[in-house]
């Protein structure tokens, strides 16, 4: 009797498990409360507009460089309720929210017994470009949430782009007006003190991170600012008449509004097709459990459906990247409209506008201290290969097309990395 009961229990558990998989494959929620920004209708995730506007606000603020602590302050000061509606927002819940793929239009369910992973489509709240931008900002080598500010009220033009070339930490800024100290420095020694506490052992210069001398803030700001302006003025890639071709070569696609809408429509169609095929697979597995299909028919059709699902998932991935590229193209176009044609006006921009301008061209600056020459070496990485780029004019018989549409030149890429050096001045700054 015990054996029969155990068999019945195991059979019920297996039917329950397979039923859950079938429901997930048909796009139904697998259980538990839905993520913030969603609600359940007919057992499926739909967007909760009252919460979704705050999800968008969170991602927007993070993409602008705000920290999770600043986002928490924004949510709490606007009395945005948490899901449990008992406590204020926590940094941990915000960080978890930012990693949640639901907001980009899909999530992965993993069956604990078979370890089978099922990709499930759901309504997206965040566009592909913003999602990718936020994930990049939160990578370990980019995320600067632990960076210490000596005085948060001070503005640092380059700090968020600079990293120590010795230990990889984000560079910090320090302003102490009473001592006339304005500097960028590596906070590795401070981090070790926070981690290990105080010690009686005397600190020795040269032990630990090799960035042992601070940089003069104004000197470095001026060096990078003047170099980037010169780079912009001399770059062929950034000139109006060649930028569309360069976009395509670098995966930044400029599309019309109609093309952009068509891409998003294609993405939604693929998501619907994925849901339909997943539902079909779930029904097939249910029929197999009910013994309405023989093994050969079940296995053959399962392979066919799984093949179609994989194909749809590959198309989904490609289309998401296309949407991301198109979104990036729109943002890059906006950057060019804001800064591309007014080099002579750049010096009159506000500090924040100057920072946006630099971030549009520079992706990262690595800084090393060279003890022998007492210099700081700055390695600048650009988003596009615009350092010493140019064009070569074609011979008359090699020109393609006629009139204004004719291709009369070839573009050659430059480098996306260069090195600047700044001599250490007397004093700490």
C-alpha positions in Angstrom: 0.0 0.0 0.0 2.8 2.4 0.8 4.5 1.7 -2.6 1.2 2.5 -4.4 0.8 5.7 -2.4 4.4 6.8 -3.1 3.8 6.1 -6.8 0.6 8.1 -6.8 2.3 11.0 -5.0 5.3 10.9 -7.5 2.8 10.8 -10.4 0.9 13.8 -9.1 4.1 15.8 -8.5 5.3 15.0 -12.0 2.0 16.1 -13.5 2.1 19.3 -11.5 5.6 20.0 -12.6 4.8 19.4 -16.3 1.7 21.4 -15.9 3.7 24.3 -14.6 6.2 24.0 -17.4 3.3 24.0 -19.9 1.8 27.1 -18.3 5.1 28.9 -18.4 5.6 28.0 -22.1 2.2 29.4 -22.9 3.3 32.7 -21.3 1.6 32.4 -18.0 3.3 33.6 -14.8 4.9 30.8 -12.8 3.8 31.9 -9.4 4.6 34.4 -6.7 4.1 38.2 -6.9 4.9 39.8 -10.2 7.9 42.1 -10.5 7.5 45.8 -9.7 5.9 47.5 -12.7 3.7 44.5 -13.6 0.4 43.0 -12.6 -1.3 39.8 -13.4 -4.3 39.6 -15.8 -5.6 36.1 -16.7 -2.4 34.7 -15.1 -0.1 36.7 -17.5 2.1 39.7 -16.9 0.8 43.0 -18.1 2.2 46.5 -17.4 1.0 48.3 -14.3 1.3 51.9 -15.6 1.3 53.4 -12.0 4.4 51.5 -11.2 6.0 51.3 -14.7 6.5 55.1 -14.8 8.8 54.7 -11.8 10.6 51.8 -13.4 11.3 54.1 -16.4 12.4 56.9 -14.0 14.8 54.5 -12.2 16.5 53.4 -15.4 16.6 56.9 -16.7 18.4 58.3 -13.6 20.9 55.4 -13.6 21.6 55.9 -17.3 22.4 59.5 -16.5 25.0 58.4 -14.0 23.0 58.6 -10.8 23.7 56.1 -8.0 21.3 53.7 -6.4 21.4 55.8 -3.3 20.3 58.8 -5.2 17.5 56.8 -6.9 16.4 55.6 -3.4 16.2 59.2 -2.3 14.1 60.1 -5.4 11.6 57.2 -4.7 11.3 57.8 -1.0 10.9 61.6 -1.4 8.1 61.0 -4.0 6.4 58.6 -1.6 6.6 55.7 -4.1 5.3 52.6 -2.2 7.3 49.4 -2.2 5.6 46.1 -3.0 5.3 45.2 0.6 4.2 48.8 1.4 5.8 48.6 4.8 9.4 50.0 4.5 11.2 52.6 2.4 13.1 51.5 -0.7 16.4 49.6 -0.1 19.6 49.8 -2.2 19.4 46.0 -2.6 15.9 46.1 -4.0 16.9 48.8 -6.5 20.0 46.9 -7.6 17.9 43.7 -8.1 15.3 45.7 -10.1 18.0 47.0 -12.4 19.2 43.4 -13.3 15.7 42.2 -14.0 15.4 41.2 -17.7 11.6 41.4 -17.6 11.8 45.1 -18.2 13.6 44.5 -21.5 10.9 42.1 -22.7 11.7 38.6 -21.6 12.7 36.4 -18.7 14.1 32.9 -18.3 12.3 30.2 -16.2 14.5 27.3 -15.1 12.9 23.9 -14.0 14.6 22.8 -10.9 14.3 19.1 -11.7 15.3 18.9 -15.4 17.3 22.1 -15.4 15.5 23.0 -18.5 15.5 26.8 -19.3 12.6 28.4 -21.0 12.7 31.9 -22.4 9.4 33.6 -21.9 8.3 36.9 -23.6 6.6 39.6 -21.7 5.7 43.3 -22.3 8.8 45.5 -22.1 8.9 48.7 -20.1 12.5 49.8 -21.0 13.8 50.2 -24.6 16.7 48.1 -25.6 19.3 50.9 -25.8 18.5 52.1 -22.2 18.6 48.6 -20.9 22.0 47.9 -22.5 23.4 51.3 -21.3 22.4 50.6 -17.7 23.8 47.1 -17.7 27.1 48.5 -19.1 27.2 51.2 -16.4 26.7 48.6 -13.7 29.6 46.3 -14.9 32.2 45.9 -12.2 34.8 47.9 -14.0 32.3 50.7 -14.8 30.2 50.8 -11.7 31.4 53.5 -9.4 28.8 53.3 -6.6 31.5 52.8 -4.0 33.5 55.8 -5.0 34.2 58.2 -2.2 33.8 61.9 -2.7 35.6 64.2 -0.3 33.0 66.9 -1.0 30.0 65.9 -3.0 29.0 69.5 -3.9 32.1 69.9 -6.2 31.9 69.2 -9.9 34.4 66.9 -11.5 34.5 67.0 -15.3 36.4 63.7 -15.9 36.0 61.7 -12.7 33.3 59.4 -14.0 35.3 58.4 -17.1 38.7 57.8 -15.4 40.0 54.6 -13.9 43.3 53.7 -12.3 45.6 51.9 -14.7 47.3 50.2 -11.8 44.5 48.7 -9.7 41.4 49.3 -11.9 39.5 51.5 -9.4 37.5 54.5 -10.4 39.4 57.7 -9.9 38.1 60.0 -7.2 38.1 63.8 -7.0 39.2 66.0 -4.0 38.8 69.7 -3.4 40.1 71.3 -0.3 40.0 75.0 -0.9 41.7 76.0 2.4 44.8 74.2 1.1 44.3 75.2 -2.5 44.1 71.5 -3.4 42.2 70.5 -6.5 43.1 66.9 -7.5 42.2 63.6 -9.0 43.5 60.5 -7.1 43.2 56.8 -6.8 41.2 55.9 -3.6 42.7 52.4 -3.2 44.4 53.3 0.1 41.1 54.6 1.5 39.4 51.5 0.4 41.9 49.3 2.1 41.5 51.3 5.3 37.7 50.8 5.1 38.1 47.1 4.5 40.9 46.3 7.0 40.6 49.1 9.5 43.3 51.2 11.0 46.8 49.7 11.7 49.9 50.6 13.6 52.0 49.8 10.7 53.4 53.0 9.0 52.3 53.6 5.4 55.1 53.4 2.9 54.8 55.1 -0.5 55.1 52.6 -3.4 53.5 49.7 -1.6 50.1 48.6 -3.0 48.6 50.6 -5.9 51.1 52.3 -8.1 49.1 55.5 -8.4 50.9 57.2 -5.6 50.6 60.8 -6.7 47.5 62.9 -7.2 46.9 64.8 -10.5 46.2 68.5 -10.7 42.5 68.7 -11.5 42.5 71.8 -13.7 45.6 70.8 -15.5 44.2 67.4 -16.5 40.7 68.9 -17.3 42.3 71.5 -19.7 44.6 68.9 -21.3 41.8 66.5 -22.1 39.3 69.2 -23.1 41.6 70.9 -25.6 42.7 67.5 -27.0 39.1 66.3 -27.6 38.1 69.6 -29.2 41.1 69.3 -31.6 40.1 65.7 -32.2 36.6 66.7 -33.1 37.7 69.5 -35.4 40.1 67.3 -37.4 38.0 64.0 -37.6 36.6 63.1 -41.0 34.3 60.5 -39.4 32.5 63.2 -37.4 31.9 65.4 -40.4 28.3 65.6 -41.5 28.7 64.2 -45.0 30.3 60.9 -44.0 28.7 60.0 -40.7 25.9 57.9 -42.0 28.4 55.5 -43.7 30.4 55.3 -40.5 27.4 54.6 -38.4 26.7 51.5 -40.4 30.3 50.3 -40.2 30.3 50.7 -36.4 26.8 49.2 -35.8 25.2 52.6 -35.1 22.3 52.7 -37.5 20.5 55.9 -38.4 16.9 55.1 -39.3 13.8 57.1 -40.1 11.0 57.2 -37.5 9.0 54.8 -39.8 11.9 52.3 -40.0 12.3 52.5 -36.2 8.6 51.8 -35.7 8.8 48.9 -38.1 11.7 47.4 -36.2 9.8 47.6 -32.9 6.7 46.1 -34.6 8.9 43.2 -35.9 10.2 42.6 -32.3 6.6 42.4 -31.0 5.6 40.0 -33.8 8.5 37.7 -33.0 7.6 37.8 -29.3 4.0 36.7 -30.2 5.4 33.9 -32.4 7.6 32.8 -29.6 4.6 32.6 -27.2 2.5 30.7 -29.7 5.2 28.1 -30.4 5.9 27.8 -26.7 2.2 27.2 -26.1 2.2 24.5 -28.8 5.2 22.8 -27.2 3.3 22.8 -23.8 0.2 21.3 -25.4 2.3 18.6 -27.1 3.9 17.7 -23.7 0.5 17.6 -22.1 -0.8 15.3 -24.8 2.2 13.0 -24.2 1.4 12.8 -20.5 -2.2 11.9 -21.4 -0.7 9.1 -23.6 -2.4 10.5 -26.7 0.9 10.4 -28.7 3.3 7.6 -29.3 7.0 8.1 -28.5 8.2 8.5 -32.1 5.5 11.1 -33.0 6.2 13.0 -29.8 10.0 13.1 -30.2 9.8 14.1 -33.9 7.4 17.0 -33.3 9.2 18.1 -30.2 12.5 18.4 -32.2 10.7 20.4 -34.9 9.0 22.8 -32.5 12.2 23.3 -30.4 14.0 24.0 -33.7 11.5 26.7 -34.6 11.7 28.2 -31.1 15.5 28.4 -31.3 15.2 30.1 -34.7 12.7 32.6 -33.3 15.0 33.3 -30.3 17.9 33.9 -32.7 15.8 36.4 -34.7 14.7 38.0 -31.4 18.3 38.5 -30.4 19.2 40.0 -33.8 16.2 42.3 -33.8 16.8 43.4 -30.2 20.3 44.4 -31.3 18.9 46.2 -34.3 16.5 48.1 -32.1 19.4 48.9 -29.7 21.5 50.1 -32.7 18.7 52.3 -34.0 18.1 53.8 -30.6 21.9 54.4 -30.3 21.8 56.1 -33.7 19.0 58.4 -32.5 21.0 59.3 -29.4 24.2 59.8 -31.4 22.2 62.0 -33.8 21.0 64.1 -30.8 24.6 64.4 -29.7 25.7 65.7 -33.1 22.8 68.2 -33.2 23.8 69.4 -29.8 27.5 69.6 -30.3 28.5 68.6 -33.8 28.2 71.9 -35.6 29.3 74.4 -33.0 32.9 73.8 -32.1 33.4 77.5 -31.6 30.7 77.6 -28.9 31.9 74.7 -26.8 33.9 76.7 -24.3 30.8 78.7 -23.4 28.8 75.5 -22.5 27.9 74.8 -18.8 30.0 72.2 -16.9 27.3 69.6 -17.2 27.0 70.2 -21.0 30.8 69.9 -21.3 30.7 66.6 -19.5 27.9 65.3 -21.8 30.0 66.4 -24.8 33.1 64.5 -23.6 31.1 61.4 -22.8 29.7 61.4 -26.4 33.3 60.9 -27.7 35.3 59.3 -24.8 34.3 55.9 -23.4 37.1 55.5 -20.8 40.3 57.1 -19.6 43.0 54.9 -17.8 45.6 56.8 -15.7 49.0 55.6 -14.6 51.7 57.3 -12.6 55.2 57.1 -14.2 57.6 57.4 -11.3 60.8 57.8 -13.5 59.6 60.8 -15.4 57.2 62.0 -12.7 54.3 62.1 -15.1 50.8 60.9 -15.3 50.0 58.9 -18.4 46.4 59.1 -19.6 45.1 56.5 -22.1 42.0 57.8 -23.8 39.5 55.3 -25.4 37.0 56.7 -27.9 33.7 55.3 -28.9 34.6 55.5 -32.6 38.0 55.2 -34.4 38.4 58.9 -34.9 42.0 59.5 -33.9 44.0 60.3 -37.1 41.1 59.2 -39.3 40.6 60.6 -42.8 39.5 60.2 -46.4 41.3 59.4 -49.6 39.8 60.8 -52.8 39.1 58.4 -55.6 40.4 58.6 -59.2 37.8 59.9 -61.6 37.2 56.5 -63.1 36.7 55.0 -59.7 33.8 57.3 -58.7 30.5 55.5 -58.1 27.2 57.2 -59.0 26.5 60.7 -60.2 25.7 64.0 -58.8 25.4 64.7 -55.1 24.8 60.9 -54.4 28.2 60.0 -56.0 30.8 58.3 -53.8 34.0 60.2 -54.5 36.2 59.2 -51.6 37.0 56.3 -49.3 37.1 56.6 -45.5 39.9 55.1 -43.6 39.5 54.5 -39.9 41.9 55.9 -37.3 42.6 54.6 -33.9 40.3 54.4 -30.9 43.0 54.8 -28.3 45.7 57.4 -27.7 48.0 58.5 -24.9 48.5 61.9 -23.3 51.0 62.9 -20.6 50.9 65.6 -17.9 53.9 66.5 -15.8 53.5 66.4 -12.1 53.5 69.9 -10.5 54.9 70.7 -7.2 52.7 70.1 -4.2 49.9 67.5 -3.8 47.7 68.8 -6.7 
